[in-house]
Every structure is written in structure tokens, then in C-alpha cells.
Amino acid sequence: MNQLVKQPCVWEFSKYLLDKSQSNTFIYITAGKEHNLEIFNKKYSILVITIEEYVEYYNKLGYTTKNLNSNYNIKNLENSVVIANNILEHISNQKILDKFLKTIKTFVNSSKYLLFTVDYEYFKKNHSNHEILDEKCFLNDFYQLLAIHDLNPYSIGYTRNNNYTNEKNVFLSIFGKETAIKKVPNVSCLAIISTFNEKDIILEVVYHLLNQGVDVHVMDNWSTDDTYRILVNEYQNNKRVTISRVPLEKPKHKQYKWHDILSHKEKIAIDSDYDWIIHHDADEIRYAPWENIKLIEAISWANYLGYNAIDFSEIVFRFTDINLDIYSEFERNILDYEFGRRDGHFLRVNTWKNNKDISLAGYGGHNCEFPFKKVFPLKFLMKHYPLRNEEHAIEKIFKDRLPRFESDRKKYGWHGHYDKHQKENIKTWKDYNLIHYEKNRFNKKYLIERLSGIGIIRDNSSAIDENKEFKEEIKKLKKKLKKEKITNKKMKGSLSWRITKPIRKLKKILSK
């Protein structure tokens, strides 16, 4: 049986932040014995700050430990990530609690990231009628507690209490120097969009980017609808939008050469004078990880901190029977989504500081590669609208995509995610299989997921594929048994049949 881990996503998130921010020190502030320090191995320097009665306990485990009343050399701890938990739940003495919160404030102002958690059961004791209250009431109590001690988090949300349940009954607040976004000079940024038959959404996407402070270059892949004409009519006199066609001359054969399109994007980026580049699709709406902060401001902050690439968390919106269709924007009509689960959804490092060594085409557009890449730890958000209604889905998949990218598929193995679609299966998604998007709720309930991807269930198809060799071995054994004409009865009565029973069970699992 797996060991019980308290707040597993918080621990995974802290390790993620350590790796991404290239920090070298992890600090654990606690008033309890619960921890998951083993996940850090010996890669990082670890410091435990705790009350006197637990100092010896952590010392015996081999960790450097400081008493809560110690003094700290802040300069030596600036390159650190901190977890503070098991404090409010374990401390009843107000003076000691105030000391802990004062210590947390010290590290809020010195560490790169600090994660402070509290089980909301802690706040129930302050309410005689807590049975009729929900977590929103207790969340307000948490806000007030932080405010009293002058602690201003970047964000507050929920996370899992342990690795045996998906219930989110722990409050998580995030602090740190890299989350405290400040006004810095804006960089210049260009989003390069390739488009083919996206007339219904392209203006919405371009308008959103312009409103977010990002200029746009649209490469039209010789659309057969009105996409190109609509763009030219709308933006031919706008200096912030440029429009081109790729290839330069209309191709004789209908082909969708994604590798060539990406290579052309690389050239446009390198030849431009922009500081930062976004490889952007025609059906995406992107946001900064901070609420009410524009993309250009967030990119400028990442640049100011010394990062040169940005990753995105992807949520995929699906059309259902209850789409509103009363607004002109898809973002306001299609409101039900699911988290991306394929491997490609978890790698969206396609915004980068412009340089001449960029390689985008080699990674299918999911990942930009260049020397000395340093990805900003907090993922930005990508809202993806690939299929907007049943008619659009059939047109896009079976006319605009599948017949046109065979050469790329043979050469690079891309676009396999379209194989699962059949015309008779293109119907509206069931809304009960999706999550309804409400901005404030999304940002709180899926705080760690949207900033890191941690906690999102991935497709297990890749795990099954890893067992191909095992499957082939079973096939060979079957052929051998058949060739040697071993009777079923004799075989089942043998010792080897009984010994290999677990392997046959595994085979059945893999074949499902």
C-alpha cells in the first residue's frame, strides 16, 4: 500500500517551482511531523524551521534544522522555495502562532516562492453554526487572518488534503518575490498566427491579442473561405497587424505542411525586431497567470526576472447542447471545458525571447528549443476552441485537415490525435462530462493545475504503448505453444501454468 501523503500536490508543486526557478534551497516551516521531504533526494539544500520539541526529530532524519526563535541570514535564502504548513492546526498558543506568522512574512519577502496551507477544518471551530456554512465562509476567515498579519498573497485556492482522496479541503496561498508582479518597462511582443479556414474566430483572436498589448502577424495558408478577405478588410490600415500568405504562391496540390509553416514562423520571428515571440494558433485565447494583468505586462515581468521562455496550461472548450449563441464571441458562448490530457497538452513552451537559434519546427510547435532556455515557473493560461459546433468539426477534420497533411504524417508522425474521429461520432459533448467555466471558481479550485499542470489526470495510452515488447513476447509464446500442440488440459495442470498465472492476468489488463 502506498504511504499516506498529506497535501501531495503542494509538495509536487514546490519541487516543480524549485526546478523551474533553478533555486537551490528548500525551506520547510512546520509545527508538526508530517512531511514529504524525501521527494527532494539530495539535489537541494534543505532547511527545516520548527518548534523546539521537533528539532531533534528532524535532526535525526538528517535535515538541517533551526528552532523557530533563530535568526536567519536572508541573503543566503533568497534563492529558495518554502512550504509552511501544519502550523495553525497544531499551535494553540497565540504567541507561538504569531511568531510563526512573523517568520512566514520574513520569507514572503525573501524567497522566490512560498506556499502556505491550512486545512479549512481549522476555521470551523470559530463558528458555532459551521454545519450550515460552506468553505467560502472559511476562506474569508483565511483572508482575514492573512490581512491581520499583513500577508498579501499572489493567489488563494484549494488543494487536496491527501493522496487517497480528490476532495479539496485545504486552503493554499501563494507568496514570493516572483509572484509579486511590479510595473516594469514593457517589452515588444509579436504573436505569429497561421490560419486556414478560421473565418468564424480569427477576428476575435486577433482583437484579444491587440487588447492584451501584443502585435500580430497572420500567415494565411490559402484559406478557401473568407478568412483572408476578412483580415485584410479589418486590418489593412492597422500598423500593429501584418498579413501574409504562405507559401507565397497558391499551391497546386492541397497540402497542409505543418513543418514548413513552423519553419516560416521561425524566419518571421528572427527577421523581426520584436523582443518576444508567441507561436499562436487561430483558435486560442491566452491569459497571464495574474488576474487583471495583460499578457504584455506578464511577459515583461518574466523577462525582467531573467526568464526567456513561457509555458502554458491548456484547457479545451467543447460545444454542447446548451451553447448560448447569443454573443458574437466564442469565449462567451462556449463555456464548458476539459483539461488537456495528451502529452502534447502538457508541453506548450511556445513563447520565447527572440533569438537567432530558435528551433520550433523540430518539436511540432509545442516546444521552442534554444541554448540556455529558462522557462518561467508559473504557467500562463491557454483557452483552446478547436471545434466550435458539429458542422465546423466535420468540415475542419474531414475536409481541412485529414486529407491535407499526409506528407507530414508520414515524415514526422504528427496529427495522430485526429485519428479517433469518425463523422458519425461528431456530436455535441455531454455537458456533464465537462467542467463549466467560471473564472473566479476556476482560478481557486484549480490553482495548482493551472499554474503547473500538476494534479491533472493524463491519458494512459502512452503507458499501454510502453508494453508493446511485452505484448509481442506473449504473441511469440502463443505461436510456440500452438506449434508444439500442447493440449489445454495438460498445460493448465502444469507447474509452469500456475507460476505464470500473474503474467496472464497482466496480459488481460493490457488488452482491455
C-alpha positions as CSV (number, residue, x, y, z in Angstrom):
1,M,0.0,0.0,0.0
2,N,1.2,3.5,-0.9
3,Q,2.3,5.7,2.0
4,L,-0.2,8.4,3.0
5,V,1.0,11.8,1.8
6,K,-0.6,14.9,3.2
7,Q,-1.2,17.7,0.6
8,P,0.6,15.8,-2.2
9,C,0.1,18.4,-4.9
10,V,1.6,21.1,-2.7
11,W,4.8,19.1,-2.3
12,E,4.9,18.3,-6.0
13,F,4.3,21.9,-6.8
14,S,7.2,23.1,-4.6
15,K,9.5,20.7,-6.3
16,Y,8.3,21.9,-9.7
17,L,9.0,25.5,-8.6
18,L,12.4,24.6,-7.4
19,D,13.3,23.0,-10.7
20,K,11.8,25.7,-12.9
21,S,13.2,28.7,-10.9
22,Q,16.6,26.9,-10.7
23,S,16.6,27.5,-6.9
24,N,19.0,25.6,-4.7
25,T,17.3,25.7,-1.3
26,F,14.1,24.3,0.1
27,I,12.8,25.5,3.4
28,Y,10.1,23.8,5.4
29,I,8.3,25.8,8.2
30,T,6.2,23.5,10.3
31,A,4.9,22.7,13.8
32,G,4.3,19.0,13.1
33,K,6.0,15.8,12.0
34,E,4.0,15.4,8.7
35,H,6.2,15.9,5.7
36,N,7.2,14.6,2.3
37,L,10.8,15.8,2.2
38,E,12.0,12.5,0.7
39,I,10.9,13.7,-2.8
40,F,13.8,16.2,-2.9
41,N,16.5,13.5,-2.5
42,K,19.9,15.2,-2.2
43,K,19.5,17.6,-5.1
44,Y,18.7,20.6,-2.9
45,S,19.8,22.1,0.3
46,I,17.0,21.5,2.9
47,L,16.3,23.6,6.0
48,V,13.6,22.8,8.5
49,I,12.3,25.5,10.8
50,T,10.2,24.2,13.6
51,I,9.3,24.4,17.3
52,E,11.8,23.2,19.9
53,E,10.2,19.8,20.6
54,Y,10.6,18.7,16.9
55,V,14.2,20.0,16.3
56,E,15.7,16.7,17.4
57,Y,13.2,14.7,15.3
58,Y,14.2,16.4,12.1
59,N,17.9,16.3,13.0
60,K,17.7,12.5,13.4
61,L,16.2,12.3,9.9
62,G,19.4,14.1,8.6
63,Y,18.0,17.5,7.9
64,T,19.5,20.9,8.9
65,T,17.1,22.3,11.4
66,K,16.6,25.6,13.1
67,N,14.5,26.5,16.1
68,L,11.6,28.9,15.4
69,N,13.3,31.5,17.5
70,S,16.5,31.5,15.4
71,N,17.8,34.4,13.3
72,Y,18.1,33.9,9.6
73,N,20.6,35.2,7.1
74,I,18.1,36.4,4.5
75,K,20.7,36.9,1.7
76,N,21.6,33.3,1.8
77,L,18.0,32.3,1.4
78,E,16.9,34.4,-1.5
79,N,17.3,31.5,-3.9
80,S,14.7,29.4,-2.1
81,V,11.2,27.8,-2.3
82,V,9.3,27.5,1.0
83,I,6.4,25.4,2.3
84,A,4.7,26.5,5.5
85,N,2.1,24.0,6.8
86,N,0.9,22.1,9.9
87,I,1.1,25.4,11.8
88,L,-2.4,26.8,12.6
89,E,-3.7,23.2,13.1
90,H,-1.0,22.4,15.6
91,I,-0.5,25.6,17.5
92,S,-2.9,26.8,20.2
93,N,-0.5,29.2,21.9
94,Q,-1.2,32.7,20.3
95,K,2.4,33.9,21.0
96,I,4.0,31.0,19.2
97,L,1.5,31.3,16.4
98,D,2.3,35.0,16.0
99,K,6.0,34.0,15.9
100,F,5.3,31.5,13.1
101,L,3.3,34.0,11.0
102,K,6.1,36.6,11.5
103,T,8.6,34.1,10.3
104,I,6.5,33.3,7.3
105,K,6.3,37.1,6.5
106,T,10.1,37.2,6.6
107,F,10.3,34.5,3.9
108,V,7.5,36.0,1.9
109,N,9.8,39.0,1.2
110,S,12.9,37.0,0.6
111,S,12.1,33.6,-1.1
112,K,11.2,33.1,-4.7
113,Y,8.0,31.2,-3.8
114,L,6.2,30.4,-0.6
115,L,3.3,28.0,-0.2
116,F,1.2,28.4,2.9
117,T,-1.5,25.9,3.6
118,V,-4.3,25.5,6.2
119,D,-6.9,22.8,6.4
120,Y,-10.3,24.6,6.5
121,E,-11.4,22.4,9.3
122,Y,-9.3,24.7,11.4
123,F,-11.7,27.6,10.9
124,K,-14.8,25.6,11.8
125,K,-14.2,25.9,15.5
126,N,-14.7,29.7,15.2
127,H,-18.3,29.1,14.0
128,S,-21.0,27.6,16.2
129,N,-23.2,27.0,13.1
130,H,-20.4,25.7,11.0
131,E,-22.5,22.8,9.8
132,I,-24.6,25.1,7.6
133,L,-21.6,27.1,6.3
134,D,-19.5,26.2,3.2
135,E,-15.8,26.6,2.5
136,K,-16.4,30.1,1.1
137,C,-17.1,31.4,4.6
138,F,-13.9,29.7,5.9
139,L,-11.9,31.1,3.0
140,N,-13.0,34.6,4.1
141,D,-11.6,33.8,7.6
142,F,-8.3,32.8,6.0
143,Y,-8.2,36.0,4.0
144,Q,-8.8,38.0,7.3
145,L,-6.1,36.0,9.1
146,L,-3.6,36.9,6.4
147,A,-4.6,40.5,6.3
148,I,-4.2,40.9,10.1
149,H,-0.6,39.8,9.8
150,D,0.0,42.0,6.7
151,L,0.4,38.9,4.4
152,N,-0.8,39.7,0.8
153,P,-0.8,36.5,-1.3
154,Y,-0.5,36.4,-5.1
155,S,-3.4,34.0,-5.1
156,I,-5.5,31.7,-2.8
157,G,-7.2,28.5,-3.8
158,Y,-7.9,24.9,-2.8
159,T,-5.9,21.7,-2.9
160,R,-6.2,18.0,-2.0
161,N,-5.7,17.0,1.7
162,N,-4.1,13.7,0.9
163,N,-3.2,11.2,-1.9
164,Y,-6.2,8.9,-1.1
165,T,-8.9,11.4,-1.9
166,N,-9.7,14.0,-4.5
167,E,-11.5,16.2,-2.1
168,K,-10.1,19.7,-1.9
169,N,-10.4,20.8,1.6
170,V,-7.1,22.6,2.2
171,F,-6.6,26.3,1.5
172,L,-3.4,27.2,-0.3
173,S,-2.0,30.7,-0.5
174,I,1.0,31.6,-2.7
175,F,3.6,34.2,-2.0
176,G,7.1,35.1,-3.1
177,K,9.2,37.6,-4.9
178,E,8.5,36.2,-8.3
179,T,4.7,36.4,-7.8
180,A,4.7,40.0,-6.6
181,I,4.5,41.5,-10.1
182,K,5.6,45.0,-10.3
183,K,5.4,47.7,-13.0
184,V,8.4,47.2,-15.3
185,P,9.1,48.6,-18.8
186,N,7.1,46.6,-21.4
187,V,8.9,44.5,-23.9
188,S,7.6,44.3,-27.5
189,C,5.8,41.1,-28.4
190,L,4.6,39.6,-31.7
191,A,2.1,36.7,-32.0
192,I,2.6,34.8,-35.2
193,I,-0.7,33.0,-36.2
194,S,-1.1,30.5,-39.1
195,T,-4.6,30.1,-40.3
196,F,-6.7,28.1,-42.7
197,N,-10.5,28.5,-42.9
198,E,-10.9,30.1,-39.5
199,K,-13.2,33.0,-40.6
200,D,-15.6,32.5,-37.6
201,I,-13.0,33.0,-34.9
202,I,-9.9,34.8,-36.3
203,L,-11.1,38.4,-35.6
204,E,-11.9,37.5,-32.0
205,V,-8.4,36.1,-31.5
206,V,-6.6,39.0,-33.1
207,Y,-8.7,41.5,-31.2
208,H,-7.9,39.8,-27.9
209,L,-4.2,39.8,-28.6
210,L,-4.2,43.5,-29.5
211,N,-6.1,44.3,-26.4
212,Q,-3.5,42.4,-24.4
213,G,-0.7,44.6,-25.8
214,V,0.6,42.0,-28.3
215,D,1.1,42.8,-32.0
216,V,0.0,40.2,-34.6
217,H,1.3,38.7,-37.8
218,V,-1.2,36.4,-39.5
219,M,0.0,33.8,-42.1
220,D,-2.9,32.6,-44.2
221,N,-2.3,29.1,-45.7
222,W,-4.5,29.9,-48.7
223,S,-7.9,29.6,-47.0
224,T,-10.8,28.6,-49.2
225,D,-13.3,30.5,-47.1
226,D,-13.3,34.3,-46.4
227,T,-10.6,34.3,-43.7
228,Y,-8.0,36.2,-45.7
229,R,-10.5,38.8,-47.1
230,I,-11.9,39.4,-43.6
231,L,-8.5,40.0,-42.2
232,V,-7.5,42.4,-45.0
233,N,-10.7,44.4,-44.8
234,E,-10.4,44.7,-41.0
235,Y,-6.7,45.4,-40.5
236,Q,-5.1,46.6,-43.8
237,N,-4.5,50.0,-42.2
238,N,-3.6,48.8,-38.8
239,K,0.2,49.1,-38.2
240,R,0.0,46.5,-35.4
241,V,-1.3,43.8,-37.7
242,T,0.5,42.4,-40.7
243,I,-1.0,39.8,-43.0
244,S,0.8,37.4,-45.5
245,R,0.2,34.2,-47.3
246,V,2.3,31.1,-47.1
247,P,3.5,29.7,-49.4
248,L,3.9,32.9,-51.5
249,E,2.2,31.4,-54.5
250,K,-1.0,29.3,-54.3
251,P,-0.1,25.6,-54.3
252,K,-1.4,23.3,-57.0
253,H,-2.0,20.5,-54.5
254,K,-4.0,20.8,-51.3
255,Q,-1.4,20.0,-48.6
256,Y,-1.1,21.0,-45.0
257,K,2.6,21.2,-44.4
258,W,2.9,22.0,-40.7
259,H,6.7,21.6,-40.6
260,D,7.1,24.2,-43.4
261,I,4.6,26.6,-41.7
262,L,6.6,26.4,-38.5
263,S,9.9,26.9,-40.3
264,H,8.4,30.0,-41.9
265,K,7.3,31.2,-38.4
266,E,10.9,30.9,-37.3
267,K,12.1,33.1,-40.1
268,I,9.5,35.8,-39.5
269,A,10.5,35.8,-35.8
270,I,14.2,36.1,-36.5
271,D,13.8,38.8,-39.1
272,S,11.5,40.9,-36.9
273,D,12.6,43.5,-34.3
274,Y,10.3,42.2,-31.6
275,D,11.7,41.3,-28.2
276,W,9.4,38.3,-27.6
277,I,7.5,36.0,-29.9
278,I,4.4,33.9,-29.4
279,H,3.7,30.9,-31.6
280,H,-0.1,31.2,-31.6
281,D,-2.9,29.2,-33.2
282,A,-6.0,30.8,-34.8
283,D,-8.4,29.2,-32.2
284,E,-6.7,30.2,-28.9
285,I,-7.3,32.8,-26.3
286,R,-4.4,33.3,-23.9
287,Y,-4.1,35.0,-20.5
288,A,-1.5,35.9,-17.9
289,P,-1.3,33.9,-14.6
290,W,-2.3,37.1,-12.7
291,E,-5.9,38.3,-12.8
292,N,-6.4,41.7,-14.4
293,I,-2.8,41.8,-15.8
294,K,-2.4,41.9,-19.5
295,L,-0.2,39.4,-21.4
296,I,2.4,42.0,-22.3
297,E,2.8,43.0,-18.7
298,A,3.2,39.4,-17.5
299,I,5.7,38.6,-20.3
300,S,7.6,41.8,-19.4
301,W,7.7,40.7,-15.8
302,A,9.1,37.2,-16.7
303,N,11.7,39.0,-18.9
304,Y,12.6,41.3,-16.0
305,L,13.2,38.3,-13.8
306,G,15.6,36.8,-16.3
307,Y,13.4,34.1,-17.9
308,N,13.4,33.7,-21.7
309,A,10.5,31.2,-22.3
310,I,6.9,30.8,-21.2
311,D,4.8,27.6,-20.8
312,F,1.0,27.4,-20.9
313,S,-1.7,25.2,-19.3
314,E,-4.3,24.2,-21.8
315,I,-8.0,23.8,-21.2
316,V,-10.0,22.6,-24.2
317,F,-13.5,24.0,-24.7
318,R,-16.3,21.8,-26.2
319,F,-19.6,22.6,-27.8
320,T,-22.7,21.2,-26.1
321,D,-26.4,21.4,-26.5
322,I,-26.6,24.4,-24.2
323,N,-24.2,26.7,-26.0
324,L,-25.6,30.2,-25.6
325,D,-25.0,31.6,-29.2
326,I,-26.2,35.0,-28.1
327,Y,-22.8,36.7,-28.1
328,S,-20.5,37.3,-31.1
329,E,-17.5,35.8,-29.2
330,F,-16.9,32.1,-28.8
331,E,-15.3,32.8,-25.5
332,R,-18.6,33.9,-24.1
333,N,-20.7,31.2,-25.8
334,I,-18.7,28.0,-25.3
335,L,-18.3,27.7,-21.6
336,D,-17.7,24.0,-20.9
337,Y,-14.2,22.6,-21.0
338,E,-11.9,19.8,-20.0
339,F,-8.2,19.8,-19.2
340,G,-5.9,18.6,-22.0
341,R,-4.8,15.1,-21.2
342,R,-2.5,14.1,-24.0
343,D,1.3,14.5,-23.6
344,G,1.2,17.4,-26.0
345,H,-1.1,19.3,-23.8
346,F,1.5,19.4,-21.0
347,L,4.2,21.0,-23.2
348,R,3.2,24.4,-24.5
349,V,6.5,26.2,-24.3
350,N,5.9,28.3,-27.4
351,T,6.5,31.8,-26.2
352,W,10.1,32.9,-26.2
353,K,12.6,35.8,-26.1
354,N,13.5,36.4,-29.7
355,N,16.9,34.9,-30.8
356,K,18.5,33.5,-33.9
357,D,19.0,30.0,-32.5
358,I,15.3,29.1,-32.1
359,S,14.0,25.7,-33.2
360,L,10.2,25.4,-33.3
361,A,9.6,23.2,-36.3
362,G,11.6,20.3,-34.8
363,Y,9.1,20.0,-32.0
364,G,5.8,20.3,-33.8
365,G,5.2,23.8,-32.4
366,H,4.7,22.5,-28.9
367,N,8.2,23.4,-27.7
368,C,10.7,26.1,-28.7
369,E,14.3,25.0,-28.2
370,F,17.4,27.2,-28.0
371,P,20.6,27.3,-25.9
372,F,20.3,28.4,-22.2
373,K,16.5,28.3,-22.2
374,K,15.0,29.2,-18.8
375,V,11.2,28.7,-18.6
376,F,9.2,31.0,-16.3
377,P,7.8,28.7,-13.5
378,L,4.2,29.9,-13.5
379,K,2.3,28.6,-16.5
380,F,0.1,31.1,-18.4
381,L,-3.4,30.0,-19.5
382,M,-4.4,28.9,-23.0
383,K,-8.1,28.5,-23.7
384,H,-8.4,26.4,-26.8
385,Y,-11.5,26.3,-29.1
386,P,-10.6,23.7,-31.8
387,L,-14.1,22.6,-32.7
388,R,-16.9,25.2,-32.3
389,N,-20.0,23.2,-33.5
390,E,-20.9,20.0,-35.2
391,E,-20.8,21.4,-38.7
392,H,-17.5,23.1,-38.1
393,A,-16.0,20.0,-36.6
394,I,-16.9,17.8,-39.6
395,E,-15.6,20.5,-42.1
396,K,-12.4,21.0,-40.2
397,I,-11.4,17.4,-39.5
398,F,-12.6,15.6,-42.7
399,K,-12.0,18.3,-45.3
400,D,-9.5,20.9,-44.0
401,R,-7.2,18.6,-42.0
402,L,-7.2,14.8,-42.6
403,P,-6.9,14.9,-46.4
404,R,-4.2,17.6,-46.4
405,F,-1.4,16.6,-44.0
406,E,-0.5,13.0,-45.2
407,S,3.1,14.1,-46.1
408,D,3.7,15.5,-42.6
409,R,2.2,12.4,-41.0
410,K,4.5,10.0,-43.0
411,K,7.6,12.1,-42.3
412,Y,7.1,13.3,-38.7
413,G,4.3,11.2,-37.3
414,W,2.2,14.2,-36.3
415,H,-1.5,14.8,-36.2
416,G,-2.4,11.4,-34.7
417,H,-5.0,12.9,-32.4
418,Y,-7.4,13.3,-35.3
419,D,-7.5,9.5,-35.9
420,K,-10.1,8.9,-33.2
421,H,-12.7,11.0,-35.0
422,Q,-15.3,9.5,-37.3
423,K,-18.1,11.5,-39.0
424,E,-20.9,9.6,-37.3
425,N,-19.3,10.3,-33.9
426,I,-19.1,14.1,-34.3
427,K,-21.8,15.1,-32.0
428,T,-22.2,17.5,-29.1
429,W,-20.2,16.8,-26.0
430,K,-22.3,15.9,-22.9
431,D,-22.1,18.8,-20.6
432,Y,-22.0,16.5,-17.5
433,N,-18.6,15.2,-18.7
434,L,-17.2,18.7,-18.8
435,I,-16.5,21.5,-16.3
436,H,-18.4,24.7,-16.6
437,Y,-16.0,27.7,-16.8
438,E,-16.4,30.4,-14.2
439,K,-13.3,32.5,-14.0
440,N,-13.1,33.0,-10.2
441,R,-14.0,29.4,-9.4
442,F,-11.6,28.0,-11.9
443,N,-8.7,30.1,-10.5
444,K,-9.4,28.9,-7.0
445,K,-10.4,25.3,-7.4
446,Y,-7.6,24.5,-10.0
447,L,-4.9,26.8,-8.6
448,I,-2.0,24.3,-8.8
449,E,-3.3,22.7,-12.0
450,R,-3.5,25.9,-14.0
451,L,0.0,27.1,-12.8
452,S,1.8,23.8,-13.3
453,G,-0.3,21.0,-14.7
454,I,0.2,19.0,-11.5
455,G,-2.9,17.1,-10.5
456,I,-4.4,16.7,-14.0
457,I,-5.0,13.1,-14.9
458,R,-3.2,12.2,-18.1
459,D,-4.3,9.7,-20.8
460,N,-2.8,6.3,-20.1
461,S,-2.5,5.4,-23.8
462,S,1.2,6.1,-23.7
463,A,1.6,3.8,-20.7
464,I,0.0,1.0,-22.7
465,D,2.2,1.6,-25.7
466,E,5.3,1.2,-23.5
467,N,4.3,-2.5,-23.1
468,K,4.5,-3.3,-26.9
469,E,7.5,-5.5,-26.4
470,F,5.7,-7.4,-23.6
471,K,2.7,-8.0,-25.9
472,E,4.9,-9.2,-28.8
473,E,6.6,-11.7,-26.4
474,I,3.2,-13.1,-25.5
475,K,2.3,-13.5,-29.2
476,K,5.5,-15.4,-29.8
477,L,4.8,-17.7,-26.8
478,K,1.3,-18.4,-28.2
479,K,2.6,-19.4,-31.6
480,K,5.2,-21.7,-29.9
481,L,2.5,-23.4,-27.8
482,K,0.3,-23.9,-30.8
483,K,3.2,-25.3,-32.9
484,E,4.1,-27.8,-30.2
485,K,0.4,-28.8,-29.9
486,I,0.4,-28.6,-26.2
487,T,-3.1,-29.5,-25.1
488,N,-5.0,-27.0,-23.0
489,K,-5.7,-29.6,-20.2
490,K,-2.2,-30.7,-19.9
491,M,-0.9,-27.1,-20.0
492,K,-3.2,-25.9,-17.2
493,G,-2.2,-28.8,-15.0
494,S,1.5,-28.0,-15.2
495,L,3.6,-26.1,-12.6
496,S,4.7,-23.5,-15.2
497,W,1.0,-22.7,-16.0
498,R,0.3,-22.0,-12.3
499,I,3.5,-19.9,-11.9
500,T,2.8,-17.7,-15.0
501,K,-0.8,-17.0,-13.9
502,P,0.1,-13.4,-12.8
503,I,1.6,-12.7,-16.3
504,R,-1.6,-13.8,-18.0
505,K,-3.6,-11.6,-15.7
506,L,-1.4,-8.6,-16.7
507,K,-1.9,-9.5,-20.3
508,K,-5.7,-9.3,-19.9
509,I,-5.4,-5.9,-18.3
510,L,-3.2,-4.6,-21.1
511,S,-5.6,-5.9,-23.8
512,K,-8.6,-4.1,-22.4
